Amino acid sequence: MDARSIIAKLRRGEPLTGAELSWFAAGLADGAVGDAQAGAFAMAVCLQGLSEDERVALTLAMRDSGDVLKWDLPGPVIDKHSTGGIGDCVSLVLAPALAALGAYVPMISGRGLGHTGGTLDKLEAIPGLATEVDEDRLRAIVADCGAAIVSASARIAPADRRLYAVRDITSTVESIDLITASILSKKLAAGLQALVLDVKVGSGAFMQTMAEAEALAEALVATANGAGCATTALITDMNQPVAPAAGNALEVMEVMLALTAGDVESTLCDLTADLGGELLRLAGMAEDRREGAGMILGTLQSGAAAERFGRMVSALGGPADFVDRWRDRLPAAPVVRDVVADRRGFVATIDGRALGEAVVRLGGGRLVAGQRIDPSVGLSDLAALGDEVAPGDRIARIHAASEEAAEAASVAVAAAYGIGVEFPDLPPVTYRSVP
């Protein structure tokens, strides 16, 4: 086999065999496939598309291009993945909640992508904490704490690491086939028995329409199940932030409130319970999603999830007393400024992408690859859809490194909010499940 013939077949729309896709993935991992060939492959997939069988074969080939973890634990090994949103810190709440119920969660996560925040960046806002661990340390943390939220090592799905870098500079990121193989190759390499996918739709999501979200959810679920991992997806709303904050340390604060305050009446807790309940059902730990959701909320109210989170933070190098002293441990920005409403009415629309971009430009995300981020900056006290406001009422609070950055963010955030005279139709937390 050779890369040229495989690319030529794909360009002509001829089906590829599993052996051909395995050869190509191995070539991506070991360098036998050049950058130009990787880019040509990505573009051919983007233009021609893959069949369901080809998508499964590519996903498995990319998974098998590196290490595939195997577990011997006294409970199910399960995980959740989100397609990305604003104020979406569910993973930091859900992983310890699942661990408190006897599941094991080796959560291989990512950093911020575009306007959306990254789970690893949020967790690393905790001083001293490092998410890069080797396989032996990952196994030890999962066995002891029940959950570990870490970055993918160079030995996990190296074909995806190579292909993703090429896609990012060849305008092929949006391909559903390539998105599916990229997400699932890493998740399946973690040796999961069950997976729930949170596919976002709305103004702050990559998938702006329901049709786009459904297409991605169906591709992900069919491919994951075809690869042997019990999987469902929930299509959830991203027309407003999940938590009333966007920014790394600020979102960790919302996580700690969810874990320690005993108050589960929030969108963050509702979504955590929905996803966790579905995952517990998939793993055979609950009869249905509703029962599982109640179990998840119980761990938040009892403090069991907080205890697991604290153990995980300490195991990853963070403060041993973080759960008790988190308010003292998280970094704070030097400039804080309120954004206020200029008219009376109800919050009718929120441009989630604009809020995410404002956080990036404050320094809470990356404009170029490898850029250092400021964990203290971002937005808090974000008004929600349906909130009634009067002139001068706060709709957001800016946390910035300088007055100039705060001023620019204030203009962007104010423009992201639409205030109307009538109470808007409020979206549900979860629209539907797939299948």
Secondary structure as GFF3:
##gff-version 3
##sequence-region A 1 435
A	DSSP	alpha_helix	3	11	.	.	.	ID=ss1
A	DSSP	alpha_helix	18	30	.	.	.	ID=ss2
A	DSSP	alpha_helix	35	48	.	.	.	ID=ss3
A	DSSP	alpha_helix	52	63	.	.	.	ID=ss4
A	DSSP	beta_strand	78	82	.	.	.	ID=ss5
A	DSSP	alpha_helix	90	100	.	.	.	ID=ss6
A	DSSP	beta_strand	105	109	.	.	.	ID=ss7
A	DSSP	alpha_helix	119	123	.	.	.	ID=ss8
A	DSSP	alpha_helix	135	145	.	.	.	ID=ss9
A	DSSP	beta_strand	147	151	.	.	.	ID=ss10
A	DSSP	alpha_helix	158	168	.	.	.	ID=ss11
A	DSSP	alpha_helix	176	189	.	.	.	ID=ss12
A	DSSP	beta_strand	194	201	.	.	.	ID=ss13
A	DSSP	alpha_helix	210	226	.	.	.	ID=ss14
A	DSSP	beta_strand	230	237	.	.	.	ID=ss15
A	DSSP	alpha_helix	248	260	.	.	.	ID=ss16
A	DSSP	alpha_helix	267	282	.	.	.	ID=ss17
A	DSSP	alpha_helix	289	302	.	.	.	ID=ss18
A	DSSP	alpha_helix	304	315	.	.	.	ID=ss19
A	DSSP	alpha_helix	322	329	.	.	.	ID=ss20
A	DSSP	beta_strand	335	340	.	.	.	ID=ss21
A	DSSP	beta_strand	345	350	.	.	.	ID=ss22
A	DSSP	alpha_helix	352	359	.	.	.	ID=ss23
A	DSSP	pi_helix	360	364	.	.	.	ID=ss24
A	DSSP	beta_strand	378	380	.	.	.	ID=ss25
A	DSSP	beta_strand	388	389	.	.	.	ID=ss26
A	DSSP	beta_strand	394	400	.	.	.	ID=ss27
A	DSSP	alpha_helix	403	416	.	.	.	ID=ss28
A	DSSP	beta_strand	417	420	.	.	.	ID=ss29
A	DSSP	beta_strand	430	434	.	.	.	ID=ss30
###
